[in-house]
Amino acid sequence: MRLWLPAIFWSVFIFVLSSLPGADFAKTKGADFLIRKTLHVIEYSILVLTYYRGSKNAFVSAGLAVIFALTDELHQNLTPTRTGKVSDVLIDSIASLTTGFILWKLFPILPAKLKSWLLE
């Protein structure tokens, strides 16, 4: 169970962020868009890593993250001041599947500290 604690924590963190009103990160729309989407990629890549730590399976980890992305956008549709977007599900899913692929194919060459944490 303790191996799943980072995944639980990170999932709750994403859920809480999705419950808050959206914030502007930059003065221009283009820069704001780029920052927001980059943050999506980072948060879902981390989510896959935390799921991998618990499951030890790249496919399961990526699949769980894609399901979470779907439910997160549904949650945002039910949250005042937020809207769920299909484009965000796609970005989150691509980040999740890419991270899962990296774990599956490139695990042997990952940094030693990351491998140690994932295999704990």
C-alpha positions in Angstrom: 0.0 0.0 0.0 2.8 2.5 0.8 4.1 2.2 -2.8 0.7 3.7 -3.9 0.9 6.7 -1.5 2.7 9.0 -4.0 0.0 8.1 -6.6 -2.8 8.9 -4.2 -1.1 12.1 -3.1 -0.5 13.2 -6.7 -4.1 12.3 -7.8 -5.5 14.3 -4.9 -3.2 17.2 -5.8 -4.4 17.2 -9.4 -8.1 17.0 -8.2 -7.6 20.0 -5.9 -6.0 22.0 -8.7 -8.9 21.2 -10.9 -11.3 22.4 -8.3 -9.7 25.9 -8.2 -10.5 28.7 -10.6 -8.1 28.9 -13.5 -5.3 31.4 -13.2 -3.4 33.3 -15.8 0.3 32.5 -16.0 1.4 35.0 -18.6 0.2 38.3 -20.1 -0.2 37.0 -23.6 -2.7 34.3 -24.6 -0.1 32.4 -26.5 2.4 32.2 -23.6 -0.4 31.4 -21.2 -1.5 28.5 -23.4 2.0 27.2 -23.7 2.6 27.3 -20.0 -0.8 25.6 -19.2 -0.2 22.8 -21.7 3.3 22.2 -20.5 2.0 21.9 -16.9 -0.5 19.3 -18.1 2.3 17.3 -19.7 4.4 17.5 -16.5 1.6 16.6 -14.1 0.5 13.6 -16.1 4.0 12.3 -16.7 4.5 12.5 -12.9 1.2 10.7 -12.4 2.3 7.8 -14.6 5.6 7.5 -12.7 3.7 7.4 -9.4 1.3 4.8 -10.8 4.2 2.8 -12.1 5.8 2.8 -8.6 2.7 1.0 -7.3 1.9 -1.2 -10.2 5.3 -2.0 -11.8 3.5 -2.1 -15.1 4.0 0.6 -17.8 0.7 -0.2 -19.6 -1.4 -0.2 -16.4 0.2 3.0 -15.3 -0.5 4.8 -18.6 -4.0 3.4 -18.8 -4.8 4.6 -15.3 -3.5 8.0 -16.1 -5.7 8.2 -19.2 -8.7 7.2 -17.2 -7.8 9.8 -14.6 -7.5 12.5 -17.3 -11.1 11.6 -18.5 -12.5 11.8 -15.0 -10.6 15.0 -14.2 -12.1 16.8 -17.2 -15.6 15.5 -16.2 -14.9 16.8 -12.7 -14.0 20.2 -14.2 -17.3 20.3 -16.1 -19.1 20.0 -12.7 -16.9 22.7 -11.1 -18.1 26.3 -11.2 -15.6 28.6 -13.1 -14.0 25.5 -14.8 -14.7 23.7 -18.1 -13.5 20.3 -19.2 -11.9 20.2 -22.6 -11.4 17.3 -24.9 -8.1 18.9 -26.0 -6.8 18.6 -22.4 -7.8 14.9 -22.3 -5.8 14.4 -25.5 -2.7 16.3 -24.2 -2.9 14.4 -20.9 -3.3 11.1 -22.7 -0.4 11.8 -25.0 1.8 12.7 -22.1 0.7 9.6 -20.2 1.2 7.2 -23.1 4.5 8.7 -23.9 5.7 8.3 -20.4 4.4 4.8 -20.3 6.3 4.0 -23.5 9.5 5.5 -22.1 9.1 3.3 -19.0 8.4 0.2 -21.1 11.2 0.7 -23.7 13.8 2.8 -22.0 13.7 1.7 -18.4 17.2 0.3 -18.4 18.7 3.6 -19.3 16.7 5.8 -16.9 18.7 7.6 -14.2 19.7 5.3 -11.3 17.9 7.4 -8.6 14.6 7.3 -10.6 14.9 3.6 -11.2 15.6 3.0 -7.6 12.5 5.0 -6.5 10.3 3.3 -9.1 11.4 -0.2 -8.1 11.3 0.4 -4.3 
